[in-house]
């Protein structure tokens, strides 16, 4: 091994943080006369750090790389690179780099550009730090930095509605962080340890504590992932945030929440229990029960997200609701990975693959929405139409993204959705038959997704719309990142085995999933079976049927009753409590205490005054 490569392996986290801090420090000193230098420096840093991580592949393939920085926060900071976070860190770096190129035009000529790129880099560093963290404390530290730094990106445009949406994002981020912190404190109280890998055995004691810990972690990470019922911040924030922020948030940051759930489901409550002894039965039952709950949480998110997307007219909010629905696919796969134990490899691999695929086609869809908005000034799909004539290349790229998210054979979404569909079939064939209903819901959501994007593409690009396109809007630079994402969507769809064989299959075997199951059902998986292609075409036909019915009976203009709003039940209840509780304490406790103090002081002063009067007599 050469010396430079050895140095990189020994100091990856330190080099990443050092260069990141250097980048953060120089951004404020690059004024508006050095915009180009600032943008290039941001892209170079992200590209360099991603390549730095990629250099560890050969070593990580053999065994995880562990780094400790002692004497920080008492116990030190612990970093670990294994095949799971390696895959997601490389994917995150790629997405941050591509979206960064798009942001050059998105943020150009807008105020506070320096502030934007400062927090853009800080959010990237904290995202990678969260994934690389090897213990709960380090994870929580970077996770909270990511929440607060991404808030600055979300409210970049300022304005009353933007700040209100940002406040909701921040509130929910804090609530999610408190859930996670509570889980960490309870876990540390029982285990006296913060490292992911050492928690399972000590949490195997009977009782409800282990379920409480799992519930707190899942709720906390579910907030960041946009999981139902914590999903309501997603459409509200995405409607007001910059397009490039929506792309990187939906493409990467929500995946951090899913990554946290995956870590809890496969490490804190592992799928294989060799060497744990008598506690193995308890852990097996615990992991299976937690997995079953996660499956249904994923199914509910899928159903709610696609239904809300179908009745939404604002294209940014519609894409936001589809982020909720697509995250439901991922969460469902994580649930299967936990529920089936060593036979849950298909859920494990499918969820990671869909994190990657969803990030790619959803970022492209948001960029398409951005081009449409910048060109027309309109986000209401029902007021658009006919843009394929004026924006033919954008329409072509949009069609690729639509085929990706709807699962058309030959595009990336078909690959990961096929694996995930196989995983839910495994759940009812190898587990409880009740998951047959989950598979039916899976098919219904897939048809609903097709219908929703027939609406999206049809109302925006097809028809005879006569909306004016702004003159002088230059989109050429934006076409570069969009073309990259479109190309990757097709490449993965046509050659899916490269990622499977080099990253996901080794990751599954490193997590001790059944080697026989992996080889039989994943390594040699044939994505071009006639049965699967016909099933996909049936899904498209069903989606078209739903679209025709929706148009005929005006179903896309429905409005849900307010009492069904999760935002009203959860967010406003919490904010009202936070606002009213101090007033309640003042009214019930502080005012009587003040009144009592006044009485005591009055009696005391009266007594002293009476004493002096009597003494003078």
TIDREN-717043 format. One record per residue (C-alpha): x, y, z. Coordinates in steps of 0.02 Angstrom, whole numbers, plus 32768, in hexadecimal, padded with zeros to 4 digits. Example, Ala and Ser with C-alpha at 12.3 -4.5 7.8 and 13.67 -1.06 7.14 Angstrom:
! residues 2
82677F1F8186;82AC7FCB8165;
***
This chain:
! residues 617
800080008000;804980AA7FCF;8069812F8053;7FEB81B38014;7F62812E8010;7F9180F980C1;7F8681AC80FF;7EDA81C080B1;7E9C811F8102;7EDE815481AC;7E97820581A7;7DF88205813C;7D86825681C0;7E0C82D281F8;7E3583048144;7D7D8314811A;7D56838381B0;7DF683EA819B;7DD7841080E3;7D20842F8109;7D4884AE8190;7DC58502811E;7D3F85108096;7CC285578113;7D4085D8814E;7D6E861880A1;7CBC862A805E;7C9486C780C6;7D31871D8082;7CFF87027FCB;7C9087977FA4;7C1B87AE7F11;7CAD87D77E9F;7CED87257EBA;7C4B86C47E9F;7C9886507E1F;7D2A86277E92;7CB286057F21;7C46858F7EBA;7CDB85337E73;7D2A85207F20;7C8884D47F63;7C7D84577ED3;7D35842A7EDF;7D2784097F9A;7C8F83987F86;7CDF833A7EF4;7D8583287F51;7D3582E97FF1;7CCC826B7F8F;7D6682297F36;7DBD821F7FDF;7D3481AE8021;7D3381467F82;7DEC811E7F9A;7DC080B48032;7D5B80357FCC;7DDA7FA67FC8;7DF77FAD8084;7D3F7FC380B1;7D157F2D8044;7D807EC280B9;7D547F108160;7D0C7FB381A5;7D87804281C2;7D8080888273;7DBF813282AA;7DC4817B8359;7DE9822E838A;7E0B82228445;7DE8829F84D0;7D5882F58474;7CB8830384DB;7D078294855F;7CF381EE8505;7D38822B845E;7CEA822683B0;7CDD81808357;7CD181718299;7CB580D38236;7CAD80B2817A;7C5780118148;7C087FDF80A4;7B5E802680D5;7B9380D880FB;7C1B80D08075;7B9480B77FF0;7B2781428033;7BB781BC804D;7BF381A77F9A;7B4081BB7F5C;7B2982567FC9;7BCA82A47F88;7B9482857ED4;7AE882D37EF3;7B2E83697F50;7BA983887EC2;7B25837D7E39;7AA483E67E95;7B2E84647EBB;7B47847F7E01;7A8B849D7DED;7A90851A7E7D;7B0985897E1C;7A7585C27DB4;79ED85A87E38;7A40861B7EB8;7A9386927E3B;7A6B874B7E51;7A0F872A7EF2;7A3B87787F98;7AA0871C801C;7AFD86AB7FA2;7B9286A28018;7B20866D80A6;7AD185E88037;7B7585958009;7BB685A280BB;7B23853C80FB;7B2384CE8060;7BD28492808A;7BAD84868144;7B12841C8122;7B7783AB80AF;7BFF83938134;7B7F836D81BC;7B2382F2814A;7BC182908126;7BF2829C81DF;7B4982538210;7B6181BF819E;7C1681A481D1;7BF381AE828C;7C18810B82E5;7BC081328389;7B1D818183BD;7B6582218406;7BC9824C836A;7B32821F8301;7AC182928365;7B3F83218360;7B4C832082A1;7A9282FC828D;7A64839A82EE;7AE484038290;7A9483C481EF;79E783F7822D;7A1784A9825A;7A8984C981C5;7A068486814B;798784FB819A;79EF858E815A;79E4854380AA;7928852980B7;790785E080E4;798486298068;78FE86928010;78BD86D880B6;780D872180AD;777D87038126;7741865D80DC;77F3861E80C8;781E8643817E;777C85F481B9;77A585558158;7857855C819B;7816856A824D;77B084CD8233;7849847381ED;78B084AB8282;782A847B8301;781983CE82B5;78D783BB82AB;78E583E58364;7858836D8390;78AC82E3832B;7952830A837F;790282FF842B;78B982548400;7966821883CB;79BB82658463;793D821084D6;7962816A8482;7A1D81878497;7A0C81B28550;79A181198576;7A1680AA8511;7AB180EC8569;7A5E80D58612;7A44801C85ED;7AE37FF7858C;7B65807785C9;7B99807F8514;7B7B80EF847D;7BC2808583F0;7B44803F8373;7B8D7F91836E;7B917F718429;7ADD7F988456;7A7D7EFB8423;7AA77E8284AE;7A8A7EFD853B;79E17F2F84F3;79A67E7B84ED;795C7E7E859C;78A27E5885A4;78247EE385B9;77ED7F7B8558;788E7FE08566;78D57F9E84C3;78337FCA8468;7834807784B5;78E580928477;78B9805383C9;781D80C083C4;787D815C83F4;7903813E8371;7886811582E7;781C81AE8310;78B582208314;78FD81E08271;784F81D78226;783B8293823B;78D582B181CF;789E822D8151;77F3827C813C;779B81E0817C;76E081E8819E;76A282318215;773882A8821B;773382CE8161;76D78374815F;777383E08166;77AE839B80BE;772E83EC8047;7727848D80AA;77E484A580A9;780184677FF7;778184E37FB5;77E685767FF7;789B85397FEF;791285517F5A;790784C87ED7;79BA848E7EF4;7996847D7FAF;78FC84137F89;796783A67F17;79EE83877F99;79728377802A;790282F97FD2;799682A67F7E;7A0B82958013;79D782E080BA;7936827D80CE;79A181E280AE;7A028209814C;796181E981AD;794981458150;7A00811A8171;79E38135822B;794C80BF8229;79B2804081C8;7A3F80488248;79C5802F82D7;796C7F9F8280;7A0A7F41824D;7A8F7F7082CE;7A3C7FA48372;79C37F138355;7A2B7EA282E3;79E97E1F826C;7A657D9782A0;7A847D668354;7B177CEE8353;7B7D7CFC83F0;7AF97D558456;7ABE7CB684AB;7A1F7CAD8511;79E77D5984DD;79DA7D288425;79227CF8842F;78F37D9D8481;79557E008400;790B7D9B8371;785A7DBE83AB;78827E7583CD;78CF7E928322;783F7E3982C9;77BC7E9E8328;78157F428305;78287F11824F;776E7EEE823E;77437F9A8283;77C07FED820D;77737F928178;76C77FD8819E;770D808681BF;775B807D8112;76B9804280C2;765580CE8115;76D5814E80D9;76CA81088028;760C81118025;75FB81BC8077;7685820A800D;764081D07F65;758C81FE7F92;75BD82AE7FC7;762782C07F29;7592828F7EBC;7526831E7F00;75B183A17EFC;75BE84237E72;765F847A7EA4;76EC841B7E4F;776B843A7EDA;76F483FD7F60;76C283697EF4;777883347EE5;7789834C7FA1;76F982D57FC2;774982577F4E;77E782657FB6;777D822D804A;7736819D7FE4;77DF81657F9F;782C816D804C;77A080F7807D;77E580788001;788F80878055;784A807A8106;77E37FE280D4;78817F8E8092;78DC7FB38135;784B7F658193;78587EC5812B;79147EC28149;78F47EBF8204;78577E528203;78A17DBF81A2;79497DBE81FA;79CF7D658197;79547D4E8105;792F7E0980FA;79BD7E318082;79467E637FF6;78F87EEA8064;79A47F25809C;79EC7F307FEC;794B7F767FA0;793F80028020;79F2803C8003;79E0802E7F46;794080947F4B;7995811A7FB6;7A10812F7F26;799181247E99;791081947EEC;799482167F10;79C5821A7E58;791C82237E02;78CC82927E88;795983127E7D;794183127DC0;7885832B7DD4;78A083C07E47;791B840A7DC9;789883F57D41;781A844E7DB0;789C84D67DCB;78B684F17D10;77F984FA7CF7;77E685797D84;787985E57D4D;783685E47C9B;777F86077CC0;777586487D74;76ED85C67D93;76E6852E7E08;762F85007DEE;762D846D7D76;757A84907D40;75AF85397CF9;763B84F07C90;764084827BF6;769084707B4C;774084937B8B;778A84047B25;778384767A8E;77E385027AE4;785284957B52;786A83F17AF2;790C83BC7B47;78C683E17BF4;782D837A7BC5;789F82EB7B90;78FF82EF7C35;785C82FA7C95;781D825E7C3C;78B981FE7C73;789C82347D28;77E382047D1C;781181587CD9;788D81487D69;7814816E7DF6;7783810B7DAA;77ED806D7D92;77F5805B7CD6;78647FC87CA2;790D80097C68;791380957CE9;795C80957D98;78B980997DFB;78837FF47DAF;791E7F9E7DF6;790C7FD27EAC;784E7FC37EAB;785D7F127E66;78D17EE37EF6;785D7F377F75;77C67EDF7F2D;78227E3B7F3E;78477E667FF3;77917E818022;77677DDD7FCB;77EC7D8B8037;77997DD880D1;76F47D7D80B7;773F7CDD806F;77C27CC780F7;77667D248181;76B37D5981A7;76317D488119;75E87DF0814F;76737E4580EB;76177E0E804E;75AF7EAB806D;764F7F0F8074;767C7ECD7FC7;75D27F017F85;75EF7FAF7FCD;769A7FAF7F77;76477F8E7ECE;75C180117EEE;764280957F1A;76A7806A7E7E;760B80847E12;75E681267E6F;769781627E4C;768081407D92;75DC81A07D95;762982327DF1;76B682457D74;764382357CDF;75EF82CC7D2C;769783227D4C;76DC83077C9E;7637831E7C44;760483C27C95;76B2840F7C88;76F783D67BE1;766683957B79;75C383E57B41;75AB84907AF1;75E185037B7D;760685B57B48;766885F07BDF;76F2866B7BB6;77A7863A7BCD;781C86C07C0E;789587037B8E;794D87067BB8;794A86767C35;79E886117C17;79D8855D7C4B;7A7085117BF5;7AD985067C94;7A4884B37CEF;7A3E84307C67;7AE883E97C97;7ABA83A47D45;7A0F83717D05;7A5C83107C75;7AD482BA7CEE;7A4482807D5D;79DD82487CC6;7A7181E47C83;7A8C818F7D2B;79D181667D34;79DF81087C8F;7A8A80B97CB1;7A52806D7D55;79B180327D03;7A0E7FD87C78;7AA47F997CDC;7A687F837D90;7AE17EF97DBE;7B7A7F687DD2;7B397FBD7E6F;7AEF7F197EAE;7B8D7EB17E97;7C0C7F327ED0;7BB07F897F5D;7B087F467F96;7B247E8A7F95;7BCA7E9A7FF7;7B707F0F806F;7AE47E90808C;7B5F7E0280AD;7BC57E718122;7B267E88818A;7B1B7DCA8197;7A807DB0812C;7A727D0080EA;7AF77CE78063;7A8C7C618012;79F57CD5800B;7A5E7D637FC3;7AA97CF57F3C;7A037CA87F0E;79937D427F0E;7A017DDC7EF5;7AAB7DB87EA7;7A617D647E0E;79BD7DC27E0A;79717DCA7D5C;791A7E727D46;78DC7E4B7C98;78627DBE7CBB;77C87DC67C4E;775C7DB87CEA;77AA7E527D3A;77A07EBA7C9B;76EA7E8A7C81;76C67EB67D37;77167F607D1B;76AA7F7F7C81;760E7F4D7CE3;76407FCD7D67;764D80527CDF;75A380207C9B;7558802C7D4A;75A780D77D62;755F81137CBE;74B480D27CF2;74BD81307D97;74F081CE7D38;745A81C17CC2;73E381AA7D55;7435823B7DB1;741D82AF7D1D;736B82767CFB;732E82887DAF;73A0831B7DE1;73F282B37E68;749783127E5D;744683AD7EA7;740E835C7F4A;743883AE7FF0;7450834F8092;73F28386812E;745E83EA81A8;7448836B8232;74AE82EF81CA;7544836381C9;75DB83178222;762583C68229;75918401828F;7592836B8303;764F83648322;76A6840782F5;76258486832C;7600842283C9;76B8842883F9;76CD84E183CE;762D850F842A;766884AD84C1;7712850484BC;76BC85AD84B4;7633858C8534;7698852B85B4;76FC85C385F1;765A862785FF;76098597865D;769C858E86D5;7693864986F1;75D886458712;75D585A9877D;767985B187DB;76DA865287C5;764D86CE87E8;761586758888;76CC866E88BE;76E187288899;763F874D88F7;767D86E58989;772487408987;76CA87E88987;766087B28A1D;76FC87788A7A;775A88188A51;76C288818A84;76B188258B2A;776C88338B49;777188EE8B20;76D4890D8B87;772188B18C1A;77C389148C0E;776389B98C00;76F5898A8C94;7791895E8CF9;77DE8A0A8CDA;773B8A638D04;77278A028DA6;77DF8A208DD0;77C88ADD8DC1;77318AE08E35;
***
